Amino acid sequence: MTSGDRLADRVHDLLVEAVRIYHDNGPAQEWLHQHLVRLDGPLRLAVTGPPGTGKSTLVNALVGESVAPVASEQAAGHLTWYVDGPQPRAQVSPWYGDPYELPLHRADRGLRLAGPSAMYASGAEAIHQVLLEWPSRSLRHTHLLDTPGLPPADAGWETAAGIWQDADAVLFLSRTLSAADLRRMPPVRGGWAATALPLHVVVVLSRADETAGGRVDALLAAKQIARRRRREPDLTLICQDVVAVSGLIGYAARALRQDEYDALAALAVQSRTDLEPHLLSVDRFRSADAVPLDPAWRERLLDRFGLTGVRLATTLVRSGAQDPRALAEALLRHSGLAELQSVVADLFSARRSVLKARVALSAIEQLAHREPRPQSGYLLTEVEQVVSEAHEFAELRLLAALRTRRAGLPAEMAVEARRLAGGSGASMSERLGLPAEAPPEELWARAAAAAERWRRESQEPGRPTRERRTAQVVLRSCEAILQQLG
């Protein structure tokens, strides 16, 4: 059993106790049962942010297919959940009334709900959310939530807080990482469960291909901005990491077709001197007579890759991407999507049970404050104790600090710290760097040696305070392994 499993078991027992305490309160019972079901379910990942930040485009990039947005003929601005299913299917939940199904059809962009107007509830805001089932390996263990654009500042905090509660983890998109954008995130309020809030948020500098006016080095400039901002105090207090991504180029990479590759290769055949003047602006590319593509294909490449993507793709073909697979892999890497997928895997997917426990603890705490009972004080005390004792939260913070190089450790120590904290797998053998079949005595010897080494590091007076604190977290991970073996 991993440490995350033990935390999930404690939270499950606390939810069951809360169900007993609120046995005569129907809405509270439903609330608590929803969280009991969520504990064992897939990761619920929300993609949210201000309008125009490329949320639906990033959803498509993560799924690898053009499924977003899901629009209806008479409603907009609703939440859309994307889950794995045997066949495409859309279930609509109106604000009032029972859910119903509507057929889907492909639109120019995304999917569209179809059906006679009588099937829609009246009013532009009648649809609350859509549950879309779509056959996809990407959705098998992660359910994605595509959200409407968040309104400014405190006007949108209630909406954002609801999304935060519905999701286990959040990708918050911003085009510039401006203070105005970041203020759309709901403020961290009091309570013990709130101490773990930033653990489930990653900020995405989206539409990275448009950074600095979409100049030639736009993607590189965006990544440099993200690396700098991820260490700033205002960002570290609200999120785990900051990643620069071009969802447009990332999706183009995941869905690259042979004919698109052929068109890009036809451009790349031209000399750099001849082609580059036509790639200085969209208008020049559209009107260039010397470009060996008809206008329809130029529009298609601009739509699929953007001008920055076309520049990048032709450069990569010239540099050795000799087939669609090689070009797709290179585009995926340059787009930042591969890094984002790694961040999601390390900080969210691998820590699913920890993130779900955080949501459940917050739900119990909210309920106890909102509808106090004589035993509510007991529930709040238990939440406080679980949060204060949950080393899993400290490990998740450490993994983010190591990823963003905020931990301050030398490279070799950082690699070991990440492994011992579960960054390469949560099992004891994976944490200790041993084969799965390693006998208990070998696990014990390796864990004891690691614990002694990190104890010395945590007590080294010459080390900066930040490094000693990091060492203390790693030491506790080693001691937890020894306790589990003992």
Backbone torsions as a table, in degrees:
resi	resn	phi	psi	omega
1	MET	NA	131.2	178.6
2	THR	-82.6	166.6	179.0
3	SER	-62.9	-36.0	177.3
4	GLY	-62.4	-36.6	177.3
5	ASP	-65.0	-40.4	179.3
6	ARG	-64.3	-40.6	176.7
7	LEU	-62.4	-44.6	179.8
8	ALA	-60.3	-38.8	178.6
9	ASP	-64.3	-41.6	179.0
10	ARG	-64.0	-42.4	-179.3
11	VAL	-68.5	-38.2	176.5
12	HIS	-58.7	-46.9	-179.8
13	ASP	-62.5	-37.2	179.6
14	LEU	-69.5	-37.0	175.0
15	LEU	-63.1	-42.2	178.6
16	VAL	-61.7	-40.1	178.2
17	GLU	-65.7	-38.1	177.8
18	ALA	-65.7	-37.6	176.0
19	VAL	-59.3	-41.7	178.8
20	ARG	-64.0	-43.0	-177.2
21	ILE	-66.3	-36.7	-178.3
22	TYR	-103.9	35.7	-174.3
23	HIS	-62.0	-24.8	-176.6
24	ASP	-102.9	14.6	-178.3
25	ASN	-119.1	101.5	-174.7
26	GLY	-57.1	-52.6	179.6
27	PRO	-60.6	-38.6	178.9
28	ALA	-66.3	-39.9	177.2
29	GLN	-59.9	-45.1	179.9
30	GLU	-62.4	-43.7	178.9
31	TRP	-57.4	-48.3	-177.1
32	LEU	-69.7	-38.9	178.9
33	HIS	-65.2	-36.0	176.4
34	GLN	-59.2	-41.3	-179.3
35	HIS	-74.4	-29.3	173.3
36	LEU	-64.1	-42.6	178.6
37	VAL	-66.1	-39.6	-177.9
38	ARG	-64.3	-29.2	-176.7
39	LEU	-56.5	-34.5	-176.5
40	ASP	-101.6	3.3	-175.5
41	GLY	-90.4	178.8	177.5
42	PRO	-64.6	163.3	174.8
43	LEU	-63.4	135.2	177.8
44	ARG	-106.4	107.3	-172.8
45	LEU	-112.5	118.0	179.6
46	ALA	-94.1	138.2	172.6
47	VAL	-112.1	110.9	-171.8
48	THR	-141.8	174.1	-178.9
49	GLY	149.8	-176.8	179.5
50	PRO	-65.1	164.9	177.1
51	PRO	-60.7	146.3	173.7
52	GLY	78.0	15.8	-178.6
53	THR	-94.8	2.3	176.3
54	GLY	86.1	33.3	-177.4
55	LYS	-64.3	-49.9	-178.5
56	SER	-65.0	-36.7	177.6
57	THR	-62.3	-41.5	178.9
58	LEU	-68.0	-36.8	175.2
59	VAL	-58.5	-46.4	177.9
60	ASN	-59.4	-40.9	180.0
61	ALA	-64.9	-40.4	-179.9
62	LEU	-69.5	-37.5	179.1
63	VAL	-78.2	-34.9	-177.5
64	GLY	89.3	11.1	178.4
65	GLU	-144.2	158.5	179.9
66	SER	-83.9	88.4	-179.5
67	VAL	-115.1	-17.8	-176.7
68	ALA	-115.2	147.9	-1.3
69	PRO	-82.7	161.3	170.4
70	VAL	-96.3	111.4	-176.8
71	ALA	-113.1	154.5	176.0
72	SER	-116.7	167.8	-176.6
73	GLU	-77.1	-19.9	-175.3
74	GLN	-132.7	11.5	-179.9
75	ALA	-151.4	151.5	178.2
76	ALA	-148.5	170.0	175.5
77	GLY	77.7	22.8	-179.5
78	HIS	-98.9	163.7	173.0
79	LEU	-76.3	146.3	176.6
80	THR	-133.1	120.4	173.9
81	TRP	-95.3	134.9	176.5
82	TYR	-113.5	120.3	-178.9
83	VAL	-132.0	159.1	177.1
84	ASP	-72.6	141.6	177.8
85	GLY	-157.1	163.0	-177.2
86	PRO	-66.5	-26.5	-180.0
87	GLN	-154.7	156.8	179.5
88	PRO	-58.7	133.4	-176.9
89	ARG	-159.9	135.4	-178.9
90	ALA	-121.8	123.4	174.7
91	GLN	-110.7	122.9	-176.6
92	VAL	-99.2	131.0	175.1
93	SER	-111.5	109.0	177.9
94	PRO	-76.2	166.2	176.5
95	TRP	-62.8	-34.8	179.7
96	TYR	-131.7	134.9	179.1
97	GLY	106.8	178.0	-176.3
98	ASP	-84.4	152.5	175.7
99	PRO	-63.5	153.5	177.6
100	TYR	-146.9	162.0	-179.1
101	GLU	-101.2	148.0	174.3
102	LEU	-132.3	145.0	176.0
103	PRO	-69.7	157.1	-179.6
104	LEU	-114.6	149.9	167.6
105	HIS	-144.5	154.9	-179.6
106	ARG	-71.0	135.2	172.4
107	ALA	-111.4	179.0	178.4
108	ASP	-58.1	-37.2	178.1
109	ARG	-132.2	115.5	177.6
110	GLY	79.0	-152.8	-177.5
111	LEU	-120.0	158.6	-179.7
112	ARG	-132.5	134.3	174.2
113	LEU	-76.5	130.0	-176.8
114	ALA	-117.2	163.1	177.3
115	GLY	142.7	161.8	179.1
116	PRO	-63.4	149.1	-175.6
117	SER	-59.5	-24.8	179.8
118	ALA	-65.4	-19.5	-179.5
119	MET	-77.6	-14.1	-179.4
120	TYR	-91.1	141.3	169.1
121	ALA	-68.4	152.8	-175.8
122	SER	-75.1	152.9	177.0
123	GLY	97.9	144.4	-175.5
124	ALA	-68.8	-19.4	-177.5
125	GLU	-109.8	23.9	-173.9
126	ALA	-68.2	-35.5	-178.1
127	ILE	-83.1	123.2	177.0
128	HIS	-84.8	-51.6	178.3
129	GLN	-154.5	160.4	177.9
130	VAL	-122.3	132.3	173.6
131	LEU	-102.9	110.2	-177.9
132	LEU	-104.1	118.5	172.1
133	GLU	-91.6	131.5	-176.3
134	TRP	-145.5	128.4	-179.5
135	PRO	-65.4	112.1	-177.4
136	SER	-160.6	127.9	175.7
137	ARG	-64.0	-30.9	-179.3
138	SER	-64.5	-25.1	-177.5
139	LEU	-99.3	3.4	-174.7
140	ARG	-66.0	-38.3	-177.8
141	HIS	-117.5	0.6	178.9
142	THR	-137.9	122.7	173.8
143	HIS	-94.7	129.2	-177.7
144	LEU	-101.0	140.9	176.7
145	LEU	-117.6	117.7	174.8
146	ASP	-97.7	128.9	-171.2
147	THR	-118.3	156.6	170.4
148	PRO	-65.2	160.8	178.3
149	GLY	-63.4	136.3	-179.0
150	LEU	-74.9	135.5	175.8
151	PRO	-71.5	167.6	-174.6
152	PRO	-66.2	146.5	167.4
153	ALA	40.5	-136.3	-170.2
154	ASP	-67.2	-17.6	176.7
155	ALA	-63.6	-24.8	-177.6
156	GLY	-108.5	2.7	-175.6
157	TRP	-63.7	-37.1	-179.9
158	GLU	-65.0	-43.1	177.5
159	THR	-62.4	-47.4	-179.1
160	ALA	-62.8	-41.5	-179.6
161	ALA	-62.5	-36.8	176.6
162	GLY	-64.2	-40.7	177.0
163	ILE	-64.9	-43.2	178.7
164	TRP	-57.7	-38.4	-177.8
165	GLN	-75.1	-33.7	-179.3
166	ASP	-72.0	-26.7	-173.7
167	ALA	-104.6	153.4	172.4
168	ASP	-85.1	-29.2	-179.4
169	ALA	-146.8	156.8	-172.2
170	VAL	-134.6	132.0	165.2
171	LEU	-102.2	111.1	-178.5
172	PHE	-99.2	115.8	-174.3
173	LEU	-94.3	141.1	175.1
174	SER	-146.6	141.7	-179.6
175	ARG	-79.8	-26.0	-174.1
176	THR	-132.3	-5.5	-173.6
177	LEU	60.4	31.8	-179.2
178	SER	-72.0	158.0	177.9
179	ALA	-61.4	-35.6	179.5
180	ALA	-62.6	-39.8	177.2
181	ASP	-67.1	-48.5	-175.4
182	LEU	-65.3	-26.4	177.7
183	ARG	-70.5	-11.6	176.2
184	ARG	-75.5	-12.0	175.2
185	MET	-75.6	139.1	-178.2
186	PRO	-64.7	140.4	-179.4
187	PRO	-67.5	150.9	176.1
188	VAL	-76.3	119.1	-179.1
189	ARG	-98.8	176.0	-174.1
190	GLY	-68.0	177.3	179.4
191	GLY	109.7	153.5	-177.1
192	TRP	-69.1	-39.1	179.8
193	ALA	-64.1	-26.9	-179.7
194	ALA	-65.3	-21.5	-179.2
195	THR	-63.7	-18.3	-179.6
196	ALA	-101.6	6.5	-172.4
197	LEU	-58.1	-48.6	-176.0
198	PRO	-64.5	-10.5	-177.7
199	LEU	-62.5	-22.5	-171.5
200	HIS	-107.7	14.4	-175.7
201	VAL	-122.0	130.5	168.5
202	VAL	-122.3	129.6	178.3
203	VAL	-91.0	133.8	-178.4
204	VAL	-114.2	119.4	169.3
205	LEU	-76.5	94.1	-170.4
206	SER	-86.1	168.2	-178.5
207	ARG	52.7	45.3	-175.2
208	ALA	-60.9	-24.8	179.4
209	ASP	-68.4	-13.0	179.5
210	GLU	-99.8	1.1	-179.2
211	THR	-59.9	143.2	178.7
212	ALA	54.2	40.6	177.0
213	GLY	73.8	17.7	178.2
214	GLY	71.5	28.4	-178.8
215	ARG	-69.1	175.7	-173.0
216	VAL	-55.7	-39.7	-176.8
217	ASP	-98.5	31.4	-175.7
218	ALA	-58.4	-46.0	-177.0
219	LEU	-65.7	-41.7	178.5
220	LEU	-64.3	-42.6	179.0
221	ALA	-62.5	-40.9	179.8
222	ALA	-63.8	-41.6	179.7
223	LYS	-66.3	-36.1	177.5
224	GLN	-66.5	-39.4	176.6
225	ILE	-62.3	-45.0	-179.7
226	ALA	-62.7	-43.0	179.9
227	ARG	-63.2	-37.9	179.7
228	ARG	-71.2	-44.5	-175.1
229	ARG	-71.1	-28.8	-176.2
230	ARG	-64.7	-16.3	179.6
231	ARG	-99.7	-2.4	-177.8
232	GLU	-80.4	141.0	-174.7
233	PRO	-56.2	-38.0	-177.4
234	ASP	-65.1	-27.8	177.1
235	LEU	-85.5	-39.6	-177.7
236	THR	-65.6	-22.2	179.1
237	LEU	-78.7	-17.2	-174.4
238	ILE	-119.1	-5.5	-177.9
239	CYS	-155.7	168.3	178.7
240	GLN	-86.2	-33.2	-174.0
241	ASP	-160.2	162.8	173.9
242	VAL	-126.7	126.7	-175.9
243	VAL	-129.8	135.6	175.9
244	ALA	-93.7	129.5	-175.8
245	VAL	-142.1	138.2	164.5
246	SER	-102.5	101.6	178.3
247	GLY	-61.8	-34.2	-179.6
248	LEU	-61.5	-50.8	-179.5
249	ILE	-70.7	-35.8	178.1
250	GLY	-62.5	-43.6	177.7
251	TYR	-67.7	-40.1	177.5
252	ALA	-58.6	-37.1	178.7
253	ALA	-66.7	-43.6	-175.9
254	ARG	-72.6	-23.4	-177.4
255	ALA	-116.4	22.6	-176.1
256	LEU	-61.9	132.4	179.8
257	ARG	-108.0	161.2	-178.4
258	GLN	-61.8	-42.5	-177.9
259	ASP	-67.3	-30.7	175.7
260	GLU	-69.0	-41.4	176.2
261	TYR	-60.9	-43.3	-179.5
262	ASP	-60.7	-40.2	179.3
263	ALA	-65.2	-42.3	178.5
264	LEU	-66.7	-38.5	178.1
265	ALA	-64.2	-35.2	177.6
266	ALA	-64.0	-35.3	175.3
267	LEU	-69.3	-42.8	-175.5
268	ALA	-65.9	-23.1	178.6
269	VAL	-63.8	-31.1	178.3
270	GLN	-65.8	151.5	178.3
271	SER	-67.3	152.7	179.8
272	ARG	-58.4	-39.7	-178.8
273	THR	-62.7	-38.5	-179.0
274	ASP	-76.2	-37.0	-172.1
275	LEU	-85.0	-40.2	-170.0
276	GLU	-58.5	-37.5	177.3
277	PRO	-59.0	-29.1	-179.5
278	HIS	-81.7	-9.6	-179.9
279	LEU	-105.1	15.4	179.6
280	LEU	-78.9	-23.7	178.5
281	SER	-154.8	161.0	178.4
282	VAL	-62.7	-41.8	-178.5
283	ASP	-62.8	-41.5	179.3
284	ARG	-63.7	-41.0	-179.0
285	PHE	-66.0	-39.1	-178.8
286	ARG	-67.3	-37.0	-171.9
287	SER	-98.0	-1.6	-174.1
288	ALA	-70.3	118.6	177.0
289	ASP	-74.9	-24.7	-175.4
290	ALA	-80.4	-12.3	-179.2
291	VAL	-74.2	128.3	-174.1
292	PRO	-79.6	45.4	176.9
293	LEU	-140.9	143.5	178.0
294	ASP	-73.6	163.1	-175.5
295	PRO	-56.4	-36.2	-178.9
296	ALA	-63.5	-39.8	179.2
297	TRP	-71.1	-34.9	177.3
298	ARG	-63.0	-42.7	177.7
299	GLU	-62.6	-39.5	-179.5
300	ARG	-64.4	-42.5	179.1
301	LEU	-65.8	-39.7	177.4
302	LEU	-63.8	-40.2	179.7
303	ASP	-66.4	-40.1	-175.0
304	ARG	-83.6	-37.2	-172.5
305	PHE	-114.6	-21.9	-169.5
306	GLY	73.2	164.5	-177.4
307	LEU	-64.8	-39.9	177.9
308	THR	-61.4	-39.7	179.4
309	GLY	-67.1	-37.1	177.6
310	VAL	-65.1	-44.7	177.5
311	ARG	-58.1	-48.6	-177.5
312	LEU	-62.8	-45.2	-176.7
313	ALA	-62.6	-43.4	-179.9
314	THR	-65.6	-37.1	176.7
315	THR	-64.1	-41.2	-179.2
316	LEU	-67.9	-37.3	177.2
317	VAL	-63.4	-44.6	177.8
318	ARG	-62.0	-30.8	-175.2
319	SER	-85.2	0.1	174.0
320	GLY	127.3	1.3	176.6
321	ALA	-77.2	90.3	-167.8
322	GLN	-90.0	-0.3	178.0
323	ASP	-153.1	167.7	-176.8
324	PRO	-57.8	-37.7	-178.4
325	ARG	-64.5	-44.3	-179.9
326	ALA	-64.9	-40.4	179.3
327	LEU	-66.9	-41.1	179.7
328	ALA	-61.3	-43.8	-180.0
329	GLU	-63.0	-41.4	-179.8
330	ALA	-68.3	-42.8	178.5
331	LEU	-63.4	-40.4	179.2
332	LEU	-59.3	-43.3	-179.5
333	ARG	-66.6	-47.2	-178.0
334	HIS	-68.9	-30.3	-177.4
335	SER	-68.5	-20.0	-175.3
336	GLY	90.3	-7.6	-178.6
337	LEU	-66.4	-38.2	179.0
338	ALA	-61.3	-40.6	177.8
339	GLU	-65.5	-41.9	178.6
340	LEU	-62.8	-42.1	177.8
341	GLN	-60.4	-38.1	177.5
342	SER	-66.3	-41.3	177.7
343	VAL	-61.9	-46.4	179.4
344	VAL	-61.1	-41.8	-179.7
345	ALA	-64.9	-45.8	-174.7
346	ASP	-74.2	-46.1	-172.0
347	LEU	-93.4	-22.3	-176.1
348	PHE	-114.0	-62.6	-173.6
349	SER	-61.7	-45.8	-178.8
350	ALA	-69.3	-17.3	-178.6
351	ARG	-116.8	30.1	-176.6
352	ARG	-54.5	-47.1	-176.3
353	SER	-65.4	-33.8	178.7
354	VAL	-67.8	-44.8	-179.7
355	LEU	-65.7	-38.7	177.9
356	LYS	-67.5	-35.8	176.1
357	ALA	-63.5	-40.1	178.6
358	ARG	-59.7	-44.7	-179.9
359	VAL	-63.0	-43.5	-178.5
360	ALA	-65.5	-40.8	177.8
361	LEU	-62.3	-41.6	177.4
362	SER	-63.0	-38.9	179.9
363	ALA	-65.4	-43.1	178.2
364	ILE	-62.5	-43.3	-179.5
365	GLU	-62.6	-44.2	178.6
366	GLN	-61.3	-44.7	-179.1
367	LEU	-62.9	-43.1	-178.8
368	ALA	-63.1	-35.5	178.0
369	HIS	-77.8	-38.3	-175.2
370	ARG	-73.1	-38.5	-178.2
371	GLU	-132.0	76.0	-174.9
372	PRO	-64.3	141.5	175.6
373	ARG	-128.5	166.9	176.7
374	PRO	-55.5	-29.1	-179.1
375	GLN	-98.7	7.5	178.7
376	SER	-63.6	-35.2	178.1
377	GLY	-60.5	-36.7	176.9
378	TYR	-63.2	-44.9	179.8
379	LEU	-60.8	-43.9	-179.5
380	LEU	-64.7	-38.2	177.5
381	THR	-64.7	-40.5	178.5
382	GLU	-65.9	-41.1	176.2
383	VAL	-60.0	-46.1	178.4
384	GLU	-57.4	-43.8	-177.9
385	GLN	-67.7	-43.1	180.0
386	VAL	-61.7	-46.5	-178.5
387	VAL	-64.3	-43.0	-177.4
388	SER	-68.7	-28.0	-178.2
389	GLU	-95.5	-8.4	-173.5
390	ALA	-79.5	96.1	177.1
391	HIS	-65.3	-20.9	-179.7
392	GLU	-58.8	-36.0	177.8
393	PHE	-66.1	-41.3	178.7
394	ALA	-64.3	-39.0	178.2
395	GLU	-63.2	-39.7	-179.1
396	LEU	-66.0	-39.7	175.8
397	ARG	-63.5	-40.1	-179.8
398	LEU	-64.0	-43.6	180.0
399	LEU	-60.4	-39.4	177.1
400	ALA	-66.9	-40.9	179.3
401	ALA	-64.3	-37.8	178.0
402	LEU	-68.4	-40.6	-179.3
403	ARG	-63.6	-39.6	-176.9
404	THR	-94.4	6.2	177.9
405	ARG	61.2	33.9	175.6
406	ARG	-93.4	-8.7	-175.8
407	ALA	-75.0	-23.9	176.4
408	GLY	81.5	9.8	-177.9
409	LEU	-87.0	148.9	170.0
410	PRO	-59.3	157.4	-171.7
411	ALA	-55.4	-46.4	-176.4
412	GLU	-65.5	-41.0	177.9
413	MET	-67.3	-35.7	-179.3
414	ALA	-63.9	-37.9	178.9
415	VAL	-62.8	-45.4	179.7
416	GLU	-67.9	-39.6	-179.7
417	ALA	-61.6	-42.1	179.8
418	ARG	-62.9	-42.6	-179.4
419	ARG	-66.1	-45.2	-178.1
420	LEU	-67.4	-28.0	178.7
421	ALA	-83.7	1.6	175.9
422	GLY	94.9	13.3	-179.0
423	GLY	-70.0	-18.3	178.0
424	SER	-110.1	12.9	-176.8
425	GLY	135.8	142.8	-172.0
426	ALA	-89.9	-10.4	-179.1
427	SER	-72.1	161.2	-179.3
428	MET	-61.3	-44.3	-178.1
429	SER	-64.6	-40.0	178.4
430	GLU	-66.1	-39.7	179.0
431	ARG	-64.9	-34.8	-176.7
432	LEU	-91.2	-3.9	179.1
433	GLY	71.7	33.1	-179.0
434	LEU	-117.5	159.0	176.3
435	PRO	-61.5	153.5	-178.7
436	ALA	-60.1	-27.5	-178.0
437	GLU	-90.7	8.3	-179.4
438	ALA	-59.3	135.9	-177.9
439	PRO	-71.4	158.3	-177.2
440	PRO	-55.8	-38.0	-178.0
441	GLU	-65.7	-33.3	177.5
442	GLU	-72.2	-39.0	175.7
443	LEU	-60.8	-43.7	-179.1
444	TRP	-62.3	-46.9	-178.3
445	ALA	-61.4	-43.8	-179.4
446	ARG	-66.9	-41.5	-179.4
447	ALA	-67.3	-40.4	-179.9
448	ALA	-65.0	-40.9	178.7
449	ALA	-64.6	-41.7	179.0
450	ALA	-65.8	-40.7	179.5
451	ALA	-62.2	-43.4	179.7
452	GLU	-64.3	-40.9	-179.4
453	ARG	-64.0	-45.7	-178.4
454	TRP	-76.1	-23.6	172.9
455	ARG	-64.6	-42.9	178.3
456	ARG	-63.1	-41.7	179.6
457	GLU	-63.5	-38.0	-177.9
458	SER	-70.9	-20.7	-177.8
459	GLN	-106.0	1.2	-178.2
460	GLU	-68.7	112.4	-175.2
461	PRO	-66.4	-24.6	-178.5
462	GLY	-78.4	-10.8	-178.5
463	ARG	-82.0	146.6	174.4
464	PRO	-60.3	153.4	-177.8
465	THR	-56.9	-39.6	-178.5
466	ARG	-61.0	-41.8	-179.6
467	GLU	-69.3	-37.7	178.6
468	ARG	-65.1	-38.9	178.1
469	ARG	-65.6	-39.7	176.0
470	THR	-60.8	-44.8	179.7
471	ALA	-61.9	-34.9	179.3
472	GLN	-65.5	-37.3	177.7
473	VAL	-65.9	-44.5	179.5
474	VAL	-64.0	-41.0	177.8
475	LEU	-58.3	-43.1	-179.5
476	ARG	-65.1	-34.6	176.0
477	SER	-62.8	-41.9	177.9
478	CYS	-63.8	-43.1	-179.5
479	GLU	-65.3	-33.6	177.4
480	ALA	-65.4	-36.8	177.0
481	ILE	-65.0	-45.0	178.8
482	LEU	-62.0	-39.9	178.7
483	GLN	-64.2	-40.0	179.8
484	GLN	-67.8	-35.3	179.0
485	LEU	-74.8	-30.1	-175.7
486	GLY	-78.2	NA	NA
